[in-house]
Amino acid sequence: MTGHRAEDGAPPPPPYPLPGDAWQRLSARVIWVDLVRSVLSLLPAVLAVVVVGVDPGAGEMWPLIGIAAAGVLGALADALRWAFTRYRITASHVELRTGVLVRVRRSIQRDRIRSVDIEAKPRHRLAGLRVVKIGAGQQAAAGDSALSLDAVDTAAARALHDRLIAPTHEAHPAHPAHPAHPATSGTPAAAVPAPSSTSAPGPERSAPLRVFARFEPRWVVYNMFNAWAYVLVLGVGWGGYWLLSGFGVDAAAFVSGLLDWRSIGWAGTAAIGFLTASVLGAAGLAVTYVVEYGKFELARVPGPDGTVLRTRQGLLTTREVSRDENRVRGVQISEPVLWRWLGVADTSLVTTGLSLWSMSQPAAILPRGPVAVARRVASEVLDPEEQPLQARLAAHPRAALRRRLWWATTTTAAVALALGWLAVTGVLPYAALWAAAALWPCALGSAFVAYRALGHTVSGSYLVTRSGLLSRSTTVLRRSAVSTVVIRESLLQRRLGLRSVSTMTAAGYGGYDTPDLDARASLDFAVRAAPGLLDPFLTGTGEGSPPDFPGEEGAPQGPSGEPAPTPATPSPPPPASPPRPDRTPARAPVAPRPPRPAGPRPRRP
């Protein structure tokens, strides 16, 4: 990079390209990072051959050869990508050109930018590089952003973030030439005013307006126990086994010599293996939590059109994600059934422009932690005055429980019939029927748990619904964001007097169900969930005036705090339409006919 000497009183030029400048390259340090990456990928194979003395033609060398090939090919691909990638920032667009065999040119209007995320892997941090991902509010696939600059200098990445995510009233509308470059505008440097401290990009602009949560080491307990612990142990163990075999180490023989497995028996061996995998998996997840969420911070900072929710996290791989609050439609708090006794909850936003399955632009705003903190943070993010998560939810009718009990019994009967047929044909012993007997109480218990999870209400400008068995999800959705309401009923629901209401929105999962409402109250709930959406389809039968829900402002309460019954009042008749104006064209007056003469009418000849 070429340095510029700043004159007295003139600020130094910005580290990012100015509008009208030539196309810019990515940082040349990427080449050196890829060179080191190639050498490190070759190091295990070299050590196995030179130090350990492994035969290069042996089959054990294939894992090490695969590691070396992946490292070299990846470094070569990065070098080609750097050679064929250019980017520039104009007054109105951010443009990117890339591709070796297929040239791709992508462009984003600056007023459409909704997020500028900065990420750095360990190799990037050691080289002083950052990956800048610019999003335009698209529903992207996992890991796919609108533009990705991999990689630029740390100072340039921070300057790009501050400039592109700056509030529009502070950003340069046309970005006039910098005082240090008067030739670009034809104006003397002294005639161009220096930018103020409020408009210059820097750390002051990204100072948080409010911090909602920070990293809590004690939350490691909530992230240690789940099924991913065994997946982690299986993956690490399998990879370690093949890596050690490349160096001539027989890991299986080492484990076999630890204990007398024959005397322990298969049951003892399985118990020891399960406990070992649980301990190692829990320890691995604890380390993963600390490494991934170290230095975590959730804060509200100024954005392009208001404010954004920014999360920073990571010890080795740092990540910074910004979410435009203008695109937030609600929040969702999920409580896994196995860890509900521990008070564990996951918190995510219902927002447009972020993929729910993406790891680079996640909708989750908090790591897995206590449900009390999740509810507090979600309420503060949405509206600290209305507090929709504190509203009391209305219970669903007992017919919803009977429907779940019926499904539990039917499912158990189907399993019993299948096991009986397999026992009759000799595939399984008749003792397998006891599995169906043990399944029935478990299914009935699951039905009770699923029923107790049901709830709904309308609180102010928000709709709150809760349901789910494996994961009890409480969704708070802004009523003005509901675009479609679907009311449906199955044959069994029709016999039980139940209906399900689905509220659709262009965010999150797209639709959120409130199952098994009372048929008479389902339309009332649907009307309140989307104000004005169903009015053209309502008749004057009183269905258009739904009663208040518990937790809604002004809802009548009974003596014990329960919602008092509200009599249905018929809606007033529609006002009489004004008389339509007479649009018949005016006619000329017609002269009256002369009187008919008296006497018989003469005949024609």
C-alpha positions as semicolon CSV with decimal commas, in nm:
position;residue;x (nm);y (nm);z (nm)
1;M;0,000;0,000;0,000
2;T;0,122;0,350;-0,081
3;G;0,142;0,590;0,207
4;H;0,027;0,955;0,196
5;R;0,163;1,235;0,408
6;A;-0,120;1,433;0,558
7;E;-0,081;1,811;0,543
8;D;-0,126;2,028;0,847
9;G;-0,491;2,038;0,947
10;A;-0,596;1,776;0,688
11;P;-0,705;1,432;0,808
12;P;-0,535;1,126;0,657
13;P;-0,705;0,954;0,363
14;P;-0,942;0,668;0,445
15;P;-0,816;0,312;0,406
16;Y;-1,108;0,213;0,182
17;P;-1,148;0,288;-0,192
18;L;-1,320;0,612;-0,279
19;P;-1,605;0,638;-0,532
20;G;-1,467;0,654;-0,881
21;D;-1,141;0,479;-0,785
22;A;-1,015;0,182;-0,981
23;W;-1,110;-0,172;-0,891
24;Q;-0,936;-0,288;-0,574
25;R;-0,771;-0,622;-0,496
26;L;-0,803;-0,823;-0,181
27;S;-0,513;-0,812;0,061
28;A;-0,194;-0,969;-0,076
29;R;-0,131;-1,129;0,264
30;V;-0,374;-1,401;0,158
31;I;-0,095;-1,546;-0,060
32;W;0,141;-1,577;0,236
33;V;-0,133;-1,728;0,451
34;D;-0,201;-1,987;0,181
35;L;0,172;-2,064;0,153
36;V;0,194;-2,134;0,525
37;R;-0,124;-2,338;0,503
38;S;0,026;-2,557;0,231
39;V;0,343;-2,617;0,431
40;L;0,148;-2,709;0,744
41;S;-0,072;-2,952;0,549
42;L;0,239;-3,130;0,418
43;L;0,404;-3,145;0,760
44;P;0,219;-3,457;0,897
45;A;0,311;-3,667;0,591
46;V;0,675;-3,551;0,605
47;L;0,703;-3,632;0,976
48;A;0,549;-3,977;0,922
49;V;0,800;-4,063;0,648
50;V;1,116;-3,892;0,778
51;V;1,084;-3,913;1,157
52;V;0,864;-4,217;1,220
53;G;0,987;-4,410;0,916
54;V;0,650;-4,508;0,770
55;D;0,664;-4,668;0,425
56;P;0,530;-4,409;0,173
57;G;0,354;-4,687;-0,018
58;A;0,173;-4,825;0,286
59;G;-0,204;-4,793;0,313
60;E;-0,174;-4,607;0,642
61;M;-0,039;-4,303;0,456
62;W;-0,367;-4,230;0,276
63;P;-0,517;-4,013;0,554
64;L;-0,201;-3,801;0,566
65;I;-0,192;-3,780;0,188
66;G;-0,554;-3,663;0,195
67;I;-0,473;-3,390;0,448
68;A;-0,179;-3,272;0,236
69;A;-0,383;-3,272;-0,085
70;A;-0,671;-3,081;0,076
71;G;-0,433;-2,818;0,211
72;V;-0,244;-2,767;-0,115
73;L;-0,554;-2,762;-0,335
74;G;-0,731;-2,524;-0,097
75;A;-0,433;-2,288;-0,098
76;L;-0,417;-2,301;-0,478
77;A;-0,788;-2,222;-0,505
78;D;-0,747;-1,924;-0,269
79;A;-0,453;-1,794;-0,475
80;L;-0,656;-1,814;-0,797
81;R;-0,952;-1,647;-0,629
82;W;-0,727;-1,362;-0,511
83;A;-0,585;-1,317;-0,864
84;F;-0,928;-1,297;-1,028
85;T;-1,122;-1,101;-0,763
86;R;-1,177;-0,724;-0,770
87;Y;-1,413;-0,503;-0,575
88;R;-1,500;-0,137;-0,549
89;I;-1,735;0,092;-0,359
90;T;-1,909;0,372;-0,542
91;A;-2,146;0,637;-0,417
92;S;-2,446;0,412;-0,482
93;H;-2,323;0,050;-0,517
94;V;-2,085;-0,212;-0,382
95;E;-1,954;-0,424;-0,669
96;L;-1,758;-0,750;-0,684
97;R;-1,602;-0,936;-0,979
98;T;-1,472;-1,287;-0,929
99;G;-1,448;-1,628;-1,095
100;V;-1,182;-1,821;-1,290
101;L;-1,373;-2,027;-1,546
102;V;-1,711;-1,857;-1,495
103;R;-1,688;-1,483;-1,437
104;V;-1,941;-1,353;-1,184
105;R;-2,021;-0,990;-1,121
106;R;-2,237;-0,900;-0,824
107;S;-2,364;-0,561;-0,718
108;I;-2,562;-0,427;-0,422
109;Q;-2,721;-0,086;-0,386
110;R;-2,585;0,079;-0,075
111;D;-2,930;0,177;0,046
112;R;-3,027;-0,194;0,037
113;I;-2,744;-0,306;0,268
114;R;-2,883;-0,451;0,590
115;S;-2,579;-0,615;0,749
116;V;-2,201;-0,591;0,733
117;D;-2,047;-0,882;0,924
118;I;-1,680;-0,929;1,007
119;E;-1,531;-1,274;1,065
120;A;-1,175;-1,390;1,121
121;K;-1,040;-1,742;1,151
122;P;-0,716;-1,805;1,343
123;R;-0,503;-1,785;1,029
124;H;-0,668;-1,452;0,941
125;R;-0,609;-1,311;1,287
126;L;-0,241;-1,406;1,281
127;A;-0,200;-1,228;0,946
128;G;-0,406;-0,923;1,042
129;L;-0,689;-1,007;0,799
130;R;-1,066;-1,009;0,821
131;V;-1,351;-1,149;0,609
132;V;-1,623;-0,891;0,537
133;K;-1,970;-1,025;0,449
134;I;-2,220;-0,774;0,316
135;G;-2,586;-0,874;0,328
136;A;-2,883;-0,707;0,159
137;G;-3,166;-0,871;0,354
138;Q;-3,181;-1,181;0,136
139;Q;-3,305;-1,519;0,259
140;A;-2,975;-1,691;0,189
141;A;-2,867;-2,049;0,216
142;A;-2,625;-2,147;0,490
143;G;-2,302;-1,953;0,458
144;D;-2,412;-1,755;0,152
145;S;-2,406;-1,376;0,180
146;A;-2,473;-1,119;-0,086
147;L;-2,103;-1,027;-0,107
148;S;-1,800;-1,175;0,068
149;L;-1,455;-1,011;0,070
150;D;-1,209;-1,282;0,180
151;A;-0,991;-1,123;0,297
152;V;-0,896;-0,758;0,358
153;D;-0,679;-0,580;0,614
154;T;-0,822;-0,536;0,963
155;A;-0,824;-0,157;0,941
156;A;-0,990;-0,166;0,597
157;A;-1,251;-0,414;0,721
158;R;-1,342;-0,195;1,017
159;A;-1,355;0,114;0,793
160;L;-1,580;-0,067;0,545
161;H;-1,811;-0,178;0,824
162;D;-1,836;0,170;0,974
163;R;-1,890;0,334;0,636
164;L;-2,151;0,093;0,495
165;I;-2,346;0,044;0,816
166;A;-2,338;0,414;0,904
167;P;-2,670;0,595;0,950
168;T;-2,786;0,748;0,624
169;H;-2,804;1,097;0,770
170;E;-2,440;1,067;0,875
171;A;-2,304;0,885;0,571
172;H;-2,176;1,084;0,276
173;P;-2,464;1,097;0,024
174;A;-2,243;1,139;-0,276
175;H;-1,915;1,101;-0,090
176;P;-1,726;1,407;-0,219
177;A;-1,358;1,384;-0,275
178;H;-1,143;1,350;0,033
179;P;-0,945;1,664;0,125
180;A;-0,625;1,474;0,062
181;H;-0,736;1,409;-0,296
182;P;-0,858;1,746;-0,431
183;A;-0,798;1,646;-0,789
184;T;-1,092;1,408;-0,788
185;S;-1,342;1,691;-0,751
186;G;-1,165;1,988;-0,899
187;T;-1,195;2,177;-0,569
188;P;-0,895;2,303;-0,376
189;A;-0,821;2,113;-0,063
190;A;-0,867;2,418;0,153
191;A;-1,217;2,472;0,012
192;V;-1,334;2,125;0,110
193;P;-1,438;2,115;0,475
194;A;-1,286;1,843;0,684
195;P;-1,532;1,574;0,793
196;S;-1,662;1,608;1,144
197;S;-1,595;1,354;1,413
198;T;-1,953;1,231;1,391
199;S;-1,928;1,146;1,023
200;A;-1,579;1,005;1,011
201;P;-1,569;0,627;1,034
202;G;-1,420;0,500;1,350
203;P;-1,493;0,314;1,670
204;E;-1,709;0,598;1,803
205;R;-1,980;0,521;1,551
206;S;-2,004;0,158;1,656
207;A;-2,026;0,243;2,026
208;P;-2,328;0,055;2,164
209;L;-2,637;0,245;2,264
210;R;-2,732;-0,036;2,502
211;V;-2,578;-0,369;2,598
212;F;-2,830;-0,648;2,663
213;A;-2,602;-0,942;2,752
214;R;-2,237;-1,040;2,779
215;F;-2,045;-1,366;2,806
216;E;-2,130;-1,567;3,118
217;P;-1,886;-1,851;3,207
218;R;-2,148;-2,021;3,427
219;W;-2,366;-2,079;3,120
220;V;-2,126;-2,355;3,020
221;V;-2,346;-2,592;3,222
222;Y;-2,636;-2,531;2,982
223;N;-2,422;-2,619;2,678
224;M;-2,251;-2,940;2,794
225;F;-2,532;-3,195;2,780
226;N;-2,696;-3,278;2,448
227;A;-2,681;-3,538;2,171
228;W;-2,404;-3,349;1,990
229;A;-2,162;-3,464;2,261
230;Y;-2,169;-3,819;2,124
231;V;-2,142;-3,697;1,764
232;L;-1,836;-3,495;1,865
233;V;-1,673;-3,795;2,035
234;L;-1,747;-4,018;1,738
235;G;-1,602;-3,771;1,488
236;V;-1,291;-3,685;1,687
237;G;-1,229;-4,050;1,776
238;W;-1,261;-4,167;1,416
239;G;-1,035;-3,890;1,286
240;G;-0,779;-3,950;1,559
241;Y;-0,775;-4,322;1,488
242;W;-0,692;-4,273;1,119
243;L;-0,440;-3,999;1,193
244;L;-0,254;-4,218;1,443
245;S;-0,265;-4,510;1,203
246;G;-0,079;-4,293;0,955
247;F;0,208;-4,271;1,204
248;G;0,203;-4,646;1,266
249;V;0,022;-4,628;1,602
250;D;-0,235;-4,903;1,665
251;A;-0,499;-4,722;1,873
252;A;-0,728;-5,028;1,884
253;A;-0,459;-5,245;2,042
254;F;-0,389;-4,974;2,300
255;V;-0,755;-4,958;2,408
256;S;-0,780;-5,339;2,416
257;G;-0,488;-5,360;2,659
258;L;-0,632;-5,116;2,910
259;L;-0,875;-5,362;3,078
260;D;-0,978;-5,725;3,068
261;W;-1,286;-5,671;2,854
262;R;-1,385;-6,041;2,847
263;S;-1,421;-6,059;3,223
264;I;-1,618;-5,733;3,227
265;G;-1,872;-5,860;2,975
266;W;-2,062;-5,684;2,702
267;A;-2,292;-5,500;2,945
268;G;-2,001;-5,361;3,147
269;T;-1,815;-5,272;2,828
270;A;-2,117;-5,084;2,694
271;A;-2,161;-4,899;3,025
272;I;-1,794;-4,797;3,037
273;G;-1,805;-4,685;2,674
274;F;-2,119;-4,481;2,732
275;L;-1,982;-4,309;3,043
276;T;-1,649;-4,237;2,874
277;A;-1,821;-4,090;2,567
278;S;-2,049;-3,880;2,791
279;V;-1,760;-3,734;2,991
280;L;-1,541;-3,667;2,689
281;G;-1,833;-3,526;2,490
282;A;-1,940;-3,295;2,772
283;A;-1,582;-3,172;2,813
284;G;-1,556;-3,116;2,438
285;L;-1,880;-2,918;2,428
286;A;-1,765;-2,707;2,722
287;V;-1,445;-2,619;2,539
288;T;-1,643;-2,548;2,223
289;Y;-1,875;-2,312;2,411
290;V;-1,588;-2,113;2,560
291;V;-1,404;-2,092;2,227
292;E;-1,714;-2,004;2,023
293;Y;-1,885;-1,761;2,262
294;G;-1,587;-1,609;2,440
295;K;-1,611;-1,228;2,461
296;F;-1,978;-1,249;2,362
297;E;-2,174;-0,924;2,358
298;L;-2,528;-0,841;2,240
299;A;-2,575;-0,467;2,194
300;R;-2,787;-0,213;2,009
301;V;-2,585;0,018;1,784
302;P;-2,672;0,281;1,522
303;G;-2,755;0,143;1,179
304;P;-2,840;0,256;0,826
305;D;-3,208;0,329;0,896
306;G;-3,225;0,330;1,273
307;T;-3,058;0,074;1,497
308;V;-2,918;-0,277;1,457
309;L;-2,864;-0,564;1,698
310;R;-2,496;-0,654;1,695
311;T;-2,340;-0,967;1,839
312;R;-1,967;-1,016;1,886
313;Q;-1,822;-1,349;1,988
314;G;-1,530;-1,588;1,952
315;L;-1,184;-1,645;2,097
316;L;-1,011;-1,810;1,801
317;T;-1,258;-1,742;1,521
318;T;-1,411;-1,401;1,586
319;R;-1,748;-1,315;1,439
320;E;-1,952;-0,997;1,434
321;V;-2,311;-1,007;1,304
322;S;-2,544;-0,709;1,268
323;R;-2,922;-0,749;1,237
324;D;-3,138;-0,458;1,122
325;E;-3,411;-0,399;1,380
326;N;-3,643;-0,261;1,113
327;R;-3,667;-0,615;0,976
328;V;-3,737;-0,781;1,312
329;R;-4,089;-0,924;1,331
330;G;-4,066;-1,099;1,669
331;V;-3,871;-1,345;1,882
332;Q;-3,889;-1,716;1,960
333;I;-3,779;-1,889;2,280
334;S;-3,739;-2,268;2,259
335;E;-3,708;-2,497;2,562
336;P;-3,585;-2,855;2,492
337;V;-3,797;-3,113;2,669
338;L;-3,505;-3,315;2,811
339;W;-3,343;-3,010;2,972
340;R;-3,657;-2,818;3,065
341;W;-3,602;-2,910;3,428
342;L;-3,271;-2,724;3,407
343;G;-3,435;-2,408;3,270
344;V;-3,251;-2,417;2,937
345;A;-3,367;-2,197;2,647
346;D;-3,255;-2,094;2,299
347;T;-3,339;-1,742;2,181
348;S;-3,369;-1,637;1,819
349;L;-3,518;-1,353;1,618
350;V;-3,808;-1,379;1,378
351;T;-3,660;-1,155;1,109
352;T;-3,622;-1,125;0,735
353;G;-3,285;-1,142;0,564
354;L;-3,129;-1,408;0,789
355;S;-3,139;-1,781;0,731
356;L;-3,248;-1,986;1,031
357;W;-3,001;-2,261;0,934
358;S;-2,704;-2,038;0,853
359;M;-2,394;-2,051;1,071
360;S;-2,247;-1,729;0,931
361;Q;-2,561;-1,515;0,971
362;P;-2,749;-1,681;1,255
363;A;-3,089;-1,568;1,378
364;A;-2,993;-1,669;1,734
365;I;-2,906;-1,367;1,948
366;L;-2,805;-1,551;2,266
367;P;-2,615;-1,870;2,342
368;R;-2,809;-2,146;2,514
369;G;-2,870;-2,018;2,865
370;P;-3,126;-1,976;3,145
371;V;-3,483;-1,916;3,035
372;A;-3,523;-1,621;3,273
373;V;-3,242;-1,432;3,099
374;A;-3,380;-1,526;2,758
375;R;-3,723;-1,385;2,843
376;R;-3,574;-1,066;2,987
377;V;-3,350;-1,000;2,687
378;A;-3,626;-1,082;2,438
379;S;-3,867;-0,843;2,613
380;E;-3,609;-0,564;2,613
381;V;-3,528;-0,619;2,247
382;L;-3,895;-0,610;2,142
383;D;-4,062;-0,352;2,365
384;P;-3,967;-0,297;2,729
385;E;-4,300;-0,118;2,792
386;E;-4,549;-0,374;2,659
387;Q;-4,368;-0,685;2,794
388;P;-4,559;-0,937;2,577
389;L;-4,371;-1,233;2,729
390;Q;-4,513;-1,147;3,070
391;A;-4,873;-1,181;2,951
392;R;-5,073;-1,474;3,088
393;L;-5,156;-1,730;2,820
394;A;-5,506;-1,866;2,768
395;A;-5,546;-2,240;2,821
396;H;-5,673;-2,465;2,543
397;P;-5,989;-2,679;2,584
398;R;-5,978;-3,031;2,728
399;A;-6,070;-3,164;2,386
400;A;-5,713;-3,086;2,278
401;L;-5,589;-3,330;2,546
402;R;-5,833;-3,598;2,428
403;R;-5,706;-3,558;2,072
404;R;-5,347;-3,614;2,185
405;L;-5,444;-3,911;2,398
406;W;-5,625;-4,060;2,098
407;W;-5,315;-4,020;1,879
408;A;-5,092;-4,170;2,150
409;T;-5,317;-4,475;2,183
410;T;-5,351;-4,515;1,805
411;T;-4,976;-4,495;1,754
412;T;-4,914;-4,753;2,026
413;A;-5,175;-4,985;1,875
414;A;-5,011;-4,955;1,532
415;V;-4,672;-5,043;1,680
416;A;-4,822;-5,338;1,867
417;L;-4,984;-5,470;1,549
418;A;-4,655;-5,440;1,360
419;L;-4,462;-5,620;1,635
420;G;-4,733;-5,888;1,655
421;W;-4,714;-5,954;1,281
422;L;-4,334;-5,981;1,302
423;A;-4,367;-6,222;1,596
424;V;-4,621;-6,440;1,414
425;T;-4,397;-6,462;1,107
426;G;-4,101;-6,560;1,327
427;V;-3,891;-6,249;1,263
428;L;-3,906;-6,136;1,627
429;P;-3,981;-6,325;1,949
430;Y;-4,316;-6,277;2,120
431;A;-4,134;-6,098;2,402
432;A;-4,101;-5,799;2,167
433;L;-4,469;-5,721;2,237
434;W;-4,360;-5,591;2,576
435;A;-4,204;-5,296;2,390
436;A;-4,554;-5,183;2,286
437;A;-4,672;-5,223;2,645
438;A;-4,387;-5,001;2,763
439;L;-4,449;-4,751;2,482
440;W;-4,810;-4,678;2,577
441;P;-4,748;-4,503;2,913
442;C;-4,463;-4,307;2,754
443;A;-4,693;-4,196;2,472
444;L;-4,967;-4,097;2,719
445;G;-4,717;-3,897;2,923
446;S;-4,597;-3,722;2,609
447;A;-4,958;-3,633;2,528
448;F;-5,000;-3,466;2,868
449;V;-4,669;-3,276;2,823
450;A;-4,771;-3,156;2,477
451;Y;-5,110;-3,042;2,605
452;R;-4,961;-2,846;2,894
453;A;-4,736;-2,663;2,646
454;L;-5,034;-2,514;2,460
455;G;-5,119;-2,149;2,513
456;H;-5,197;-1,828;2,328
457;T;-5,290;-1,466;2,381
458;V;-5,289;-1,124;2,221
459;S;-5,096;-0,864;2,418
460;G;-5,107;-0,511;2,283
461;S;-4,947;-0,506;1,939
462;Y;-4,807;-0,859;1,971
463;L;-4,939;-1,210;1,921
464;V;-4,805;-1,477;2,160
465;T;-4,840;-1,848;2,090
466;R;-4,681;-2,153;2,256
467;S;-4,674;-2,519;2,156
468;G;-4,439;-2,812;2,102
469;L;-4,342;-3,144;2,263
470;L;-3,971;-3,200;2,200
471;S;-3,908;-2,826;2,205
472;R;-4,166;-2,599;2,368
473;S;-4,150;-2,285;2,156
474;T;-4,294;-1,952;2,266
475;T;-4,327;-1,720;1,967
476;V;-4,395;-1,348;1,997
477;L;-4,499;-1,202;1,664
478;R;-4,584;-0,846;1,575
479;R;-4,950;-0,835;1,467
480;S;-4,881;-0,582;1,193
481;A;-4,636;-0,830;1,034
482;V;-4,900;-1,102;0,984
483;S;-4,980;-1,125;0,613
484;T;-5,198;-1,437;0,601
485;V;-5,419;-1,626;0,846
486;V;-5,514;-1,991;0,783
487;I;-5,788;-2,165;0,984
488;R;-5,808;-2,541;0,932
489;E;-5,968;-2,845;1,093
490;S;-5,925;-3,218;1,039
491;L;-6,198;-3,479;1,069
492;L;-6,102;-3,556;1,429
493;Q;-6,081;-3,186;1,514
494;R;-6,426;-3,131;1,366
495;R;-6,575;-3,401;1,589
496;L;-6,400;-3,256;1,894
497;G;-6,491;-2,895;1,813
498;L;-6,132;-2,781;1,755
499;R;-5,951;-2,572;1,496
500;S;-5,591;-2,472;1,430
501;V;-5,490;-2,118;1,337
502;S;-5,169;-2,050;1,141
503;T;-5,030;-1,698;1,114
504;M;-4,805;-1,638;0,814
505;T;-4,534;-1,375;0,785
506;A;-4,243;-1,309;0,551
507;A;-3,984;-1,387;0,819
508;G;-3,846;-1,676;1,020
509;Y;-4,011;-2,008;0,938
510;G;-4,281;-1,830;0,738
511;G;-4,572;-1,963;0,945
512;Y;-4,645;-2,021;1,315
513;D;-4,924;-2,254;1,430
514;T;-5,158;-2,225;1,723
515;P;-5,308;-2,576;1,730
516;D;-5,635;-2,703;1,876
517;L;-5,827;-2,391;1,964
518;D;-6,193;-2,403;2,051
519;A;-6,386;-2,381;1,725
520;R;-6,601;-2,094;1,851
521;A;-6,299;-1,892;1,969
522;S;-6,069;-1,968;1,675
523;L;-6,215;-1,698;1,451
524;D;-6,200;-1,445;1,732
525;F;-5,832;-1,522;1,784
526;A;-5,763;-1,503;1,410
527;V;-5,932;-1,163;1,386
528;R;-5,723;-1,022;1,669
529;A;-5,404;-1,181;1,540
530;A;-5,424;-0,984;1,215
531;P;-5,621;-0,662;1,267
532;G;-5,829;-0,575;0,964
533;L;-5,712;-0,870;0,755
534;L;-6,031;-1,076;0,790
535;D;-6,281;-0,790;0,810
536;P;-6,392;-0,817;0,444
537;F;-6,483;-1,184;0,503
538;L;-6,684;-1,142;0,825
539;T;-7,063;-1,130;0,842
540;G;-7,280;-0,952;1,092
541;T;-7,305;-1,251;1,325
542;G;-7,096;-1,118;1,609
543;E;-6,784;-1,301;1,496
544;G;-6,616;-0,979;1,403
545;S;-6,615;-0,857;1,765
546;P;-6,393;-1,107;1,948
547;P;-6,359;-1,098;2,325
548;D;-6,045;-0,975;2,494
549;F;-5,767;-1,224;2,564
550;P;-5,591;-1,257;2,899
551;G;-5,298;-1,027;2,920
552;E;-5,440;-0,779;2,670
553;E;-5,487;-0,427;2,789
554;G;-5,846;-0,368;2,893
555;A;-5,937;-0,737;2,918
556;P;-6,200;-0,797;3,189
557;Q;-6,081;-1,019;3,473
558;G;-6,284;-1,247;3,698
559;P;-6,259;-1,256;4,078
560;S;-5,976;-1,516;4,068
561;G;-5,778;-1,346;3,795
562;E;-5,928;-1,555;3,516
563;P;-6,072;-1,376;3,214
564;A;-6,436;-1,296;3,266
565;P;-6,676;-1,421;2,998
566;T;-6,769;-1,150;2,754
567;P;-7,111;-1,172;2,590
568;A;-7,098;-1,163;2,215
569;T;-7,241;-0,835;2,091
570;P;-7,366;-0,821;1,736
571;S;-7,175;-0,589;1,514
572;P;-7,364;-0,273;1,415
573;P;-7,533;-0,281;1,076
574;P;-7,331;-0,128;0,798
575;P;-7,407;0,238;0,730
576;A;-7,649;0,310;0,451
577;S;-7,471;0,389;0,133
578;P;-7,534;0,738;-0,011
579;P;-7,770;0,759;-0,309
580;R;-7,593;0,718;-0,638
581;P;-7,601;1,027;-0,858
582;D;-7,820;1,017;-1,169
583;R;-7,583;0,976;-1,460
584;T;-7,865;0,977;-1,729
585;P;-7,790;1,246;-1,990
586;A;-8,034;1,535;-2,000
587;R;-8,288;1,535;-2,285
588;A;-8,448;1,823;-2,468
589;P;-8,813;1,899;-2,369
590;V;-9,072;1,734;-2,594
591;A;-9,371;1,942;-2,716
592;P;-9,716;1,803;-2,614
593;R;-9,921;1,628;-2,881
594;P;-10,233;1,809;-3,017
595;P;-10,572;1,674;-2,896
596;R;-10,731;1,397;-3,104
597;P;-11,035;1,522;-3,303
598;A;-11,375;1,386;-3,209
599;G;-11,558;1,141;-3,436
600;P;-11,461;0,823;-3,618
601;R;-11,109;0,786;-3,751
602;P;-11,109;0,805;-4,134
603;R;-10,995;0,498;-4,319
604;R;-10,710;0,497;-4,562
605;P;-10,800;0,442;-4,924
